[in-house]
Amino acid sequence: MNCLNERSDVPEIIGELPKPRVLIVNSDENNAAATAMEKLAPTVRYVKNTELQHIRQLDWDGAIVFGDAPVLEDHLYVIQFGGEWGGAILIRESRGGLTYQLRTLPQSRSIQFLVPDDLPATVRPLISSLVSLARSTSPNLTMQAGIQGADNLATPDITQPFLEDADRLVLAGCYLRPNTYARWWWLPASIEHPARWAAAALADWHNADPDKFPGGPSWQEIDEWATPAELKLRARMKALQEELDKFVQDMEQKEEEFVRANNSDRRLITGQGDDLVDEVQAALEEVGFIVTNVDREIAGEGDRREDLRVKDPGNPDWVAIAEVRGYKRGAQLNDLLRIGRFVARYVEETGKLPSASWYVVNHSFNQDPAIRPSPLASNNSEVRTFADGEGLIIDSRFLFRIRMEVRSGSVEPQQARARFISSTGVLSL
């Protein structure tokens, strides 16, 4: 075997996808216009702004962008629908080497518009929709040049305006990107038939760079020239793809539901601060209590009071004040003293003692809930003293568990409320 065979000047490329390869940015399959655009190119990928850093953009030829444009490399041909900022753009007057970007501003209030004579052939059939939109809108966005984070504005070099107002401000058009001269189209976000505009752009790009944009689909792929067997297979493949898309959508929905459950219900055993207070309130309300967030609804600014005030719908004279705390380590004995001060403030406000004082605590929340100790387990005498004053320490794990039992129907809400109302000392697992 000779390892020194003459090398080919053109190495074999493995995994090359058919051209043109187009990114659809800031949209998804639920956008009818974007879905229609899928048929314009053999290779399409939906991406978000945040995902572009994980993509080798040199593997792609063009981009269809909805809204503000992300950082797109200079070789890409782009059509952008709406957005305040676009790609880098040349300006007519020198500004000391500063790099400007396309910026759109609502500057045109004109009622007269100019259609250039030299419109690309692909654009002319669509221009009436652009004129109609301009006539029905005021002010219209215009294509300018600016620098993000600065007030600098300059007159951009728009190579091919599609529509201008009476002051020659450009309302839609195409410019050449610096360094590569790839084309960047910009159109208003609410333009009719965006898929037709995208098709017009691809046809124009084919004329400019046929290697990247080799044209439309082969005639063999058009239904008009397909056999009945081909049409049947295409319909079946489409149905299978729709089933697959539905399955993926259902999986994504279930994953979102799982995340929502983890971010809400489980905050009782993972959270602290306002998140924990909100979740404790939601849990108590779910078992039927009437709960008031004191800081938001009663206390004035800077007036530190108990977190929650809890009432029993079956006994309007019964009221508990509740302090809610979350700790990476164990529950804090000083919290019982804090609750004592809140009791005094309640008496000052209402002229009577609360029916109960609750300390709801999510402690040791970095540990597995199954191995966490009971709150204040080493402070039995202090807990007994707190209980003598109608005090109740509620382990948030217990609140989580009884909430789930009410939700599943194994415990009635009235039974759950009675458990809390009749208890003093500690409610824990």
Protein Blocks (a to p, Z undefined) as FASTA:
>chain_A
ZZkbccdfbdcdehiacddddddehiafklmklmmmmmmpmbdcdddfklmmmpcfklpf
bdcdehjdddddfklccddeejjbdcddddfbdeehpacddddddfbfcfbdcddfkbcf
klmmmmmmmmmmmmmgccddddddddehiabdcddddfbafbdcfkopafbdcdddehjl
pacddddfklghkllmmmmmmmmmmmmmmmlmnbjcdfklpmklpcfklmmmmmmmmmmm
mmmmmmmmmmmmmmmmmmmmmmmmmmmmmggcjllmmmmmmmmmmnopacddfklmmpcg
hiacdfbdcddfklmkbccdddddddfbdcdfklmmmmmmmmmmmmmmnopacfbdcddd
dehklbcfklpccehkllmmlmmmmmmnopacddfklmmmmmmmmmnopacfklmmmmmm
mpghjadZZ
